Amino acid sequence: MPEYCSIDKNDHVMTVTLERPDRLNALHPPANAELGEVFDDFAGDDDMWVAIITGRGRGFSAGNDLRYQAEGGERVPMPRGFAGLTSRFDLHKPVIAAVNGVSMGGGFEIALACDLIIASEKALFALPEPKVGLAALAGGLNRLPRQIGSKRALGMILTGRHVSAEEGMALGFVNEVVPHDDLMNAARRWANDICQCAPLSIRASKDVVYRSLDYASLEDSMKESYESVKAMAKSEDYIEGPRAFSEKRPPNWKGR
């Protein structure tokens, strides 16, 4: 059983809850390594189509556990980055961040590494690393400008200022802001809406969106051959979708 998180699998959705509330879910290397294994399992589980990550207590994640580091805690390799997500670039299944509170530093970088951010009205975001002589090198400096543009991103990065959920939505990195007590219901609603779609179509769509950003030319990105699209076109679901539409019935997705 995981030590630093809890896991629930239900109706094709895996919910991962960070379980270090006494430290605002700040993560130390053992927790990051464990979460890397959790998301490895998610990637390989054909019955799991969407993941939600959230935190127990007042914090989503306060990022790197500096206290653990200061106490001389053991360093463990974490090739997948914070929460097993910030350095993971081969996961085609969608991941939703349900941000319940403080999401700062590495915690914000976890949220940015997810595909959707659903935020409680109590959520608070920041990349405060420059205030302590550091920099957001787990993807924050790279992902935030890509998601909201360089000027808006630098307005957060160069000041380390705190941004509310409402401002995060206005800036463009939050998809929806909801009352705190409705957060998980909202995240599951998004996950369930995704699960109404063909799983391989979702994975191909995510893959093409992210990989096409690597091309300066729109034409080149559209001419590229994507293995995820080939897999979609060879699947049983590729036939089931049009058949269900023509028969005026809900599709029976198999994810293959």
C-alpha positions in Angstrom: 0.0 0.0 0.0 1.3 3.5 -0.7 2.6 5.4 2.3 2.4 9.0 1.1 -0.8 8.9 -0.9 -4.2 7.1 -1.2 -5.7 5.7 -4.3 -9.2 5.1 -5.4 -10.1 3.4 -8.7 -13.7 3.6 -9.9 -15.5 3.8 -13.3 -12.3 4.2 -15.3 -11.0 7.0 -13.1 -8.1 6.8 -10.7 -8.1 9.4 -7.9 -4.7 10.0 -6.1 -4.8 12.0 -2.9 -1.5 13.3 -1.4 -1.4 12.3 2.2 1.1 14.6 4.0 -1.3 17.2 5.3 0.9 18.1 8.3 3.4 19.6 5.7 0.8 21.0 3.3 1.5 17.9 1.1 5.1 19.1 0.4 6.8 16.2 -1.2 10.2 14.6 -0.3 12.1 12.3 -2.6 10.6 9.1 -1.2 7.1 10.5 -1.8 8.0 11.5 -5.4 9.5 8.1 -6.1 6.3 6.4 -4.7 4.1 8.6 -6.9 6.2 7.8 -9.9 5.3 4.2 -9.4 1.6 5.1 -8.9 1.4 6.9 -12.2 3.4 4.1 -13.9 0.6 1.8 -12.7 -2.0 4.2 -14.1 -0.2 4.3 -17.5 -0.2 0.5 -17.7 -3.7 -0.1 -16.4 -6.0 -0.5 -19.4 -9.1 -0.1 -17.3 -8.0 3.4 -16.0 -8.7 6.1 -18.5 -8.4 9.4 -16.5 -6.5 10.3 -13.3 -7.3 13.0 -10.7 -4.7 14.2 -8.3 -5.6 16.3 -5.2 -4.3 16.9 -1.7 -5.5 16.1 1.8 -6.2 19.0 4.2 -5.4 22.7 3.4 -2.8 22.2 0.8 -2.7 20.7 -2.7 1.1 20.7 -2.4 3.6 23.2 -1.1 6.2 21.7 -3.4 9.6 20.5 -2.3 9.8 19.5 1.4 12.7 21.8 2.4 12.4 20.8 6.0 13.1 17.2 5.1 16.1 18.4 3.1 17.4 20.6 5.9 17.1 17.6 8.3 19.5 15.6 6.1 16.9 13.3 4.7 17.9 10.6 2.3 17.9 11.6 -1.4 16.1 9.2 -3.7 16.2 9.4 -7.5 13.0 10.7 -8.9 13.3 10.5 -12.7 9.6 11.3 -13.2 9.9 14.5 -11.1 7.5 16.0 -8.5 4.6 13.6 -7.9 5.9 11.4 -10.6 4.5 13.9 -13.2 6.6 17.0 -13.8 9.3 15.0 -15.8 6.9 12.5 -17.4 6.5 13.1 -21.1 5.1 9.8 -22.3 1.7 9.7 -20.6 -1.1 10.0 -23.2 -3.9 9.5 -20.7 -5.4 12.8 -19.3 -4.6 13.9 -15.7 -6.8 16.4 -13.8 -5.4 18.5 -10.9 -8.1 19.2 -8.3 -6.4 22.0 -6.5 -7.9 22.2 -3.0 -5.6 24.9 -1.4 -2.0 26.0 -1.5 -0.3 25.1 -4.8 3.1 26.7 -4.7 6.6 26.0 -6.1 6.8 22.3 -7.0 3.1 22.0 -6.1 2.1 24.5 -8.8 4.5 22.7 -11.2 2.6 19.4 -10.5 -0.7 21.2 -11.4 0.9 22.7 -14.6 2.0 19.2 -15.6 -1.6 18.1 -15.5 -3.9 18.6 -18.5 -6.7 20.3 -16.7 -6.8 22.4 -13.5 -10.0 22.5 -11.5 -9.6 24.9 -8.5 -11.3 25.4 -5.2 -12.1 29.0 -4.4 -9.5 28.6 -1.7 -6.7 27.6 -4.1 -3.6 29.8 -4.2 -0.9 29.5 -6.8 2.7 30.8 -6.9 6.2 30.1 -8.1 8.0 31.8 -5.1 11.4 30.1 -5.7 13.3 33.4 -6.4 12.4 34.7 -3.0 14.6 32.0 -1.5 17.4 32.1 -4.1 16.0 29.3 -6.3 14.2 28.9 -9.6 11.2 26.8 -10.7 13.2 24.3 -12.6 10.7 21.3 -12.5 8.8 22.7 -15.5 7.3 25.9 -14.0 9.6 28.2 -16.1 8.8 26.1 -19.2 5.2 25.2 -18.9 3.6 28.4 -17.6 4.8 30.7 -20.5 3.5 28.0 -23.0 0.1 27.9 -21.3 -0.5 31.7 -20.7 2.1 33.6 -22.7 5.4 35.0 -21.6 4.3 38.4 -20.3 1.6 37.0 -18.0 3.9 34.2 -16.9 6.8 36.5 -16.1 4.4 38.6 -14.1 4.1 35.7 -11.7 7.7 34.3 -12.1 9.6 37.5 -11.6 7.7 38.5 -8.5 6.8 35.2 -6.9 3.4 36.7 -6.1 0.4 34.7 -5.0 -2.4 34.3 -7.5 -6.0 33.4 -6.5 -8.0 30.7 -8.3 -10.2 33.4 -9.9 -7.1 35.2 -11.2 -5.6 31.9 -12.4 -8.7 31.4 -14.5 -8.5 34.9 -15.9 -4.8 34.3 -16.7 -5.7 31.1 -18.4 -4.1 28.2 -16.5 -7.3 27.3 -14.5 -10.2 25.6 -16.3 -12.9 26.1 -13.7 -13.2 27.6 -10.2 -15.8 26.0 -7.9 -16.9 26.3 -4.2 -14.5 24.4 -2.0 -16.9 21.7 -1.0 -17.8 21.0 -4.6 -14.2 20.5 -5.8 -14.1 16.8 -6.1 -17.6 16.6 -7.6 -16.5 19.1 -10.3 -13.2 17.2 -11.0 -15.2 13.9 -11.3 -17.7 15.6 -13.6 -14.8 16.6 -15.9 -13.4 13.1 -15.7 -16.7 11.5 -16.4 -17.2 13.8 -19.4 -13.8 12.6 -20.8 -14.8 9.0 -20.2 -17.8 9.5 -22.4 -15.4 9.8 -25.3 -13.4 7.0 -26.9 -10.2 6.5 -24.8 -7.9 6.1 -27.8 -9.3 9.2 -29.4 -8.6 11.1 -26.1 -5.0 9.8 -26.0 -4.4 10.6 -29.6 -5.8 14.1 -29.2 -3.7 14.9 -26.1 -0.6 13.5 -27.9 -1.1 15.6 -31.0 -1.8 18.8 -29.1 1.4 18.6 -27.0 3.7 17.2 -29.8 2.5 19.8 -32.3 3.7 22.5 -30.0 7.3 21.4 -30.9 6.8 22.6 -34.4 7.2 26.2 -35.4 5.2 25.5 -38.6 1.5 24.6 -38.4 1.8 22.8 -41.7 4.7 20.6 -40.5 2.8 19.7 -37.3 -0.2 18.7 -39.4 1.9 16.6 -41.8 3.6 14.7 -38.9 2.8 11.0 -38.5 1.6 10.3 -34.9 1.7 6.7 -33.6 -1.2 7.5 -31.3 -3.4 8.4 -34.2 -2.4 5.2 -36.0 -3.4 3.2 -32.9 -6.7 5.0 -32.8 -7.4 4.2 -36.4 -6.7 0.5 -35.9 -8.9 0.2 -32.8 -12.3 -1.5 -32.4 -13.6 1.8 -31.0 -12.8 3.4 -34.3 -15.6 1.3 -35.8 -17.8 1.3 -32.8 -18.2 5.1 -32.6 -19.7 5.6 -36.1 -21.7 2.4 -35.7 -23.3 3.6 -32.4 -24.0 7.0 -34.0 -25.8 5.4 -37.0 -27.7 3.1 -34.7 -28.7 6.0 -32.4 -27.3 4.4 -29.2 -24.5 5.1 -26.7 -21.2 3.7 -27.8 -19.6 0.8 -25.9 -16.0 1.9 -25.6 -13.4 -0.8 -25.0 -10.3 1.3 -25.2 -8.8 -0.9 -27.8 
